[in-house]
């Protein structure tokens, strides 16, 4: 079956770095997406990886290893506004997104 | 900026009622999607559409139907609402052609069926 695993909740300190991991098993693979969702709001796109390696976008970076079925989202210089849920989604061979349950990130001062 | 608008943020309906959830996007996107989001679960795809008057079943279409009469509008219909359809419903849209295009989401409709 198809499956996405990510931690349910993580806590980090303002100004620090946090890495949110995601492992996936899908029928075929057409890329890995990360979204951010603040409580009560729409998910918003953060990153898309289809090739192995690290993609950096400001304070956020996303890494993909296709051979390991693994991705992570790295958040640097954490700010209080980064408190949100982070959703990992893998695109399968039918171009459908398979979603993880999300990681709730709590930032403490 | 892409805008996806869902008609209601909160809805309370009774079991057996017919429920309409409306979604409108303003960026001329070809693809539109309906998901439901439940605690502890990932987003689950109910239906999607790649074109006007076209619809495809997602992973959990039972108890739902959809309508896409105009490109910008995608409606989700609960023919006879049941308590297990209490959930957050999210609409999304994406550009056509490139199937790996980013999906843009509305703010969601939280539906309670009593």
HADDOCK unambig.tbl for C-alpha pairs under 7 A between the chains (distance, minus, plus):
assign (segid A and resid 41 and name CA) (segid B and resid 107 and name CA) 5.02 0.50 0.50
assign (segid A and resid 42 and name CA) (segid B and resid 105 and name CA) 5.59 0.50 0.50
assign (segid A and resid 42 and name CA) (segid B and resid 106 and name CA) 5.46 0.50 0.50
assign (segid A and resid 42 and name CA) (segid B and resid 107 and name CA) 4.12 0.50 0.50
assign (segid A and resid 42 and name CA) (segid B and resid 108 and name CA) 6.50 0.50 0.50
assign (segid A and resid 43 and name CA) (segid B and resid 105 and name CA) 6.08 0.50 0.50
assign (segid A and resid 44 and name CA) (segid B and resid 104 and name CA) 6.85 0.50 0.50
assign (segid A and resid 44 and name CA) (segid B and resid 105 and name CA) 6.98 0.50 0.50
assign (segid A and resid 95 and name CA) (segid B and resid 99 and name CA) 6.19 0.50 0.50
assign (segid A and resid 95 and name CA) (segid B and resid 100 and name CA) 6.78 0.50 0.50
assign (segid A and resid 99 and name CA) (segid B and resid 42 and name CA) 4.83 0.50 0.50
assign (segid A and resid 99 and name CA) (segid B and resid 43 and name CA) 5.62 0.50 0.50
assign (segid A and resid 100 and name CA) (segid B and resid 42 and name CA) 4.63 0.50 0.50
assign (segid A and resid 101 and name CA) (segid B and resid 40 and name CA) 5.52 0.50 0.50
assign (segid A and resid 101 and name CA) (segid B and resid 41 and name CA) 4.52 0.50 0.50
assign (segid A and resid 101 and name CA) (segid B and resid 42 and name CA) 3.79 0.50 0.50
assign (segid A and resid 102 and name CA) (segid B and resid 42 and name CA) 6.78 0.50 0.50
